[in-house]
Amino acid sequence: MTYREFNETLKKVNLSKKRFADLTGIGYFTIFNWKHGDVPKWAESWLNLYIIKLKYDIMQLK
C-alpha cells in the first residue's frame, strides 16, 4: 500500500491520522514518515479488518 492509498482509505472510512495512531498505539509522526516509503503491511491489514468491523457494526444496527 502506498502512502496515497493509505490516505484514500483513511478518508473512505472517515478516520484521521491522529485517530489511526491512537487506535494502533503508534506515534502520530511515525505515520508521516511513511511518505518516504511504503506503508507497513500490518497497517493495510489493520485497515482491512477495521473496514470489516465497520460493516459488521452497521449490520448490527439493522
Sequence and secondary structure as in RCSB ss.txt:
>XXXX:A:sequence
MTYREFNETLKKVNLSKKRFADLTGIGYFTIFNWKHGDVPKWAESWLNLYIIKLKYDIMQLK
>XXXX:A:secstr
  HHHHHHHHHHTT  HHHHHHHHT  HHHHHHGGGS   HHHHHHHHHHHHHHHHHHHHH 
